[in-house]
Amino acid sequence: MSNLVTGATGYIGSAVVRQLLDGGEKVRCLVRETSNRKNLDGLEVEIARGDVRDAASVRRALEGCKRVYHLAAVYANWLPKPGLMYQVNEVGTRNVLEACRDAGIEKIVYCSSVAALGAHGKTPADESAAFNLASTRDHYYLSKYRAEQAALEFAREGLPVVIVNPSNPIGPRDIAPTPTGALILSILGGKLPAYVDGGINLVDLTDCARAIVAAMEKGRVGEKYVLGNQNVSIKQYFDLIVQVAGRGKSPSIRMPVWAAVLSGYGYEMLARLTGKPPATSASWVRVGSHYSWWNCTKAREELGLGRRPVAESIAEAVEWFAANGYLS
């Protein structure tokens, strides 16, 4: 029996592939022609060429598979054409789930995000939280919310899908890098002059991947599981990165949200001129000014979600970035 993994070349996806292989599972990876396959180098996997936006290629990739891990997504703080996020995150998810339904797939684990649950302040929220960040106008958050609603719709109609909501996984092989990794690099490079008051949840990448695999066996159909660990303020996180790495500079100036939003627009204008991703964006600042703290008891009790110290995860990420030429 093969497991199909979408998004297998990515940061979380490749970690899930490794966990499956370590467990003796056969893995087929849906991979775009243009994808960077570095994260799959040396792994004994079967490659199925395709794209979640191409429903026919998804159906071909499903042949002979009984289980699906759907992790393909565009994770970015800004894109010149944000429609791509909706095409991949929302429409792509519908394509995958429709194909799974028609193929009679045994079980699906869909990797959503805490982005789809919003941000609810300093009292940690759980899986019952309702999305409340539409006002930020952030396309990643909105597209992931819509995709999760699609998954819940399919579950209500009888599709055996389990939803996992990772917070901010920290670890190696962030080749893009994702906004999570780019933030670490910005702090290590002393590129952020200020911070806004807000909070996030951090989780070890491997702990996250193990819980995603466990969701296939133990996760309850139609349920959501928040995969996180430590709640920290933005300032605490920046300080911890510098402390663990022994380099970089944590910003000491707390900037009002309105001023940070204006600077976000400035970064976006620069990105349009240079063609390089911005350090942040106006909508990302709006998101970051909230406290996104999470209670992960459900995933710990039902999926065995681990609690590796965040400092160790940061150290592993920094070591990987250094060894792969991301740090000067």
N, C-alpha and C positions, 0 to 999 in steps of 0.2 A: 504494500500500500504506500503510495507516494503522498507527500504533503506538498501542496502548492503554496509558495510564499510570494506574494506581490511585494514590491519595494525591497527586494532581497539585497540589492546592492547598497542600500542606504545604511544610515547610522544604526537605527534600532533593528531594521530588517536583517542586516547581516549578523547582528548579535543573536537574533532568534534562529537564524539558519545554523549558527554554531551550536546552539543549545540542542537543536533537533539532531544534528549529526552526532554530538556527544552522547545522545540517548539512543543511538543506533537506528535512527529513522532515515528513510529515503526522502530526499528533498528535490523538488523541481522548482526552479526559480523563473518567474516571469520577468524578463529583462528587455528593456528598450534597446534598439540598435545603438543609440547614442549614449547609453549609460556608461559611466566609469565603473569597470568591473574589479577594481583593485581590491575591494573588500571580500571578493569571492575567490581571489587567487589562492590556488593550492587546495581548495575545498572540493570534495567529491560530490558535486551536485549536477543535476541535469538542467540545462538551459533551454527555456522555451522563449523564443523571441516574440515580443508583443508589447502591448501598451494598454493600460486599463481604459483608455479613451476609445480603444478599438475593440468593441464587444466580440467580434468574430475571433480575434486573437486570444481573448480570454477564454472563450469556449474551447478553442483548440488546446490551450494549455491545461484545461481541466480534465481532459481525457485520461482516464485511468487513475485519477486522484479521488480520494474520499474525504480529505480534510483540507481546509484552506485557512491560511493566515493572511489576512488582507492588511498590509502595512503601507502600500503605495500612497504617497501624498506629496504635495508641494508644501514645504515648510520654509517660509521666508517672511521677513519683516516688511518687505516692499518689493514690488515688481513693476516694471514700466507698463506691463499689460496684465493687470491682476486677474483678468478673466481666466487665465491658465489655472489659478488655484481652484476655481469653481469647476472647471472642466475635469481636473484630475481628482480633487478631493470629494466633490459632490457627485458629478456625473459618473466619474470613474467608479465610485463606490456603488452606485446603482447598477452599473454594468456588471460589476463583479457579483453582486448579490443576485441579480436576475439570472446570470449564468449558473450560479450555484444552485438556485432554485430549480432551474430547468434540468440540470445534470443530476439532481438528487443527491447533492453532497451531504455527507453524514453530519458534519459540524463545521462551523466557521467561527474564527476569532477575528473580530474587527478591531483594529487599533485606532481608537479615537484619540482624544486628548482632553486634559482638564480645560483646555480652551473652549471646548463645547459645553462646559458646565459653568463658565463665567468666573467671577471672583467675588467673594462674599465676606471679606474683612478678616479681622484678626481671630475670630472664633472659627476654628477649622470646620469647613463644610464637608459633606459626604456626597455619595452618589445621587442623593435625592435633590441636590441643588439645581435650580432652574437658571438657564442662561440669562445673563443680565448685562452683557457688554455690547449690545447692538449700537449704543451711542458712541463707541470708540471708532466705529466705521473701519475696523481692521478686517481686511479681507481673509486673512488666515483664520481668525477666530470665527468669522461668519461662515466661511466655507466648511469648517470642521463641525460647527453646530448643525448646519443643514445636512451634512453627511451622516451625522449621528442620528438625526431625526429619521433619515431614510432607513438606517439600520434598524431602528426601533419599529418602524412601520413594517419592515419585512418580518421581524420577529413576531409581531402581533398577528401576522398572516400565516405563521407557522414555520418560518424558516429557522433552523436551529443555529442561531447566531448569538455569540457572547461578545459583549463590548468591554474593552479595557481602555482606561483613560490615564495614560502616563502623565506625570508632571514634567519635570525637566531632568531627563537622564544625563548623567555625567560619566564619561569614560573614553576609551580609545576609539580610533578609526572614524573620526568625524571628518571625512575627507572633503566635504563640500567647502567650508564647514557650515553646519547649520547655524541659525541665529544663536543657539545655546553655546556652541563652540566659539563662534565669532565674538561673543561677549567676553569669554575667557581671554581670548587673544587680545581684545581691545584693552582689557585691564592690564595684562602682562606687558603690553606695549605702551602703557600710560597714555592712551588715546582718549579717555573719557574725562573731561574737565570737571564734571559735576554729576550728581545723582538726584533722583526724585524719591520721595518717600513712598515706599511700596514694599510688598513682600512676595516671595515665591516659595515653592516647595521643590526640593531636590531629591533625586533618587539615583542610586548606582545603576549604570547601564546593564550590567550583567544580572543584577537582582531583578530589574525590569523585564529583561528577556526571559528569565526563568519563570517569572509569574505569567507572562504571556503564553508560554508553552504549557504551564500548569492549567491555564484557563481552558485549554482544549479538553483536558481530562476531568477537571474539577469544577469548572465554571458552569453556572446555571444559565440555561438558555433564557435570553431576554433580559438578563441582568447586566449591570454595569459594575466595574471594579476600578477604583482609583488606585493607581500604582505610584506611590510616592514614599517619602521618608521624612526628611527634616524640613520644618518650616523656618525660614530665616527672612529678615528684612533685606532689602536690596543692598543697603550699606554693609550689613553683616556679611553678606555673600561676597561683596567686593573685597572686604578686608580679609576674609578667609582665603580667597584666591591668592592674594599677595603673600599672606602668611605662609601658606603651604608651598608656594612656588619659590619663595625667597627672592622674588624679583617683581618688577612692575610697580604701579602706583595706584592706590585706591583713591578715588576722588574724595576730597574733603568738603567740597561746597555743595550744600543742599539747594537745589534750584527749584523755584516755584513751578508748578505744573504748566502754567500758561507760557512761561519763558522756555521751558523744555520743549513744549509742543512747537513753538516758533523755530527753535533750533532744529527740530525734527524736519520741518518743512525745508529748512536750509540744506540739511543732509540729502533730502530727496532731490532738490534742484541740482546739487553737486553730482549726484548719482546719474541724473539724466545727461549731464555734460560729459562725465568720464566713462559711463558705461559700467562702473563698478558698484557693487551693492553698498548702500549707505550704512553707516555705523548704527543708525537707528532711523526711525520714521515718526511722523506726527502721531499716527495711530498706535504705534508701538509704545510711545511715551504715555499715551492715554491708558493703554493696557497696564503698563508698568507702574502707574501711579496708584493702582489698586493692590490690595493684599489678597493674594491667591494662595490661601493656606488650607491644607487638606487633612482630613481624618481618614487614615488608610486601614482602619481596623478590619473592615470587611475583607480586603485582599490579603491581609496577614492571616486572618483566621481561616479563610476558605481556600486560598491559593498558596499559602506558605510564603508570601512576599518577604524577602530578606530585608535586613536593616544594616547593611554595611556602612560604616562611618563615612560621611560625605567627604571629609578631608582626604581619605584614602582614594576615593573616586576622583577628586580633583587632581591629586598627585599623579594618578595613572593617566589622566587626560593630558596634563602638562607634559609628562614624560613622552607620551606618544607624539604630541605636537612638536616637541623639541627634536625627537628622533627622525621625524619626517619633514623637517625643513620649514615648519610654519613659524618658527621663532628665530630671530636673528641674534 
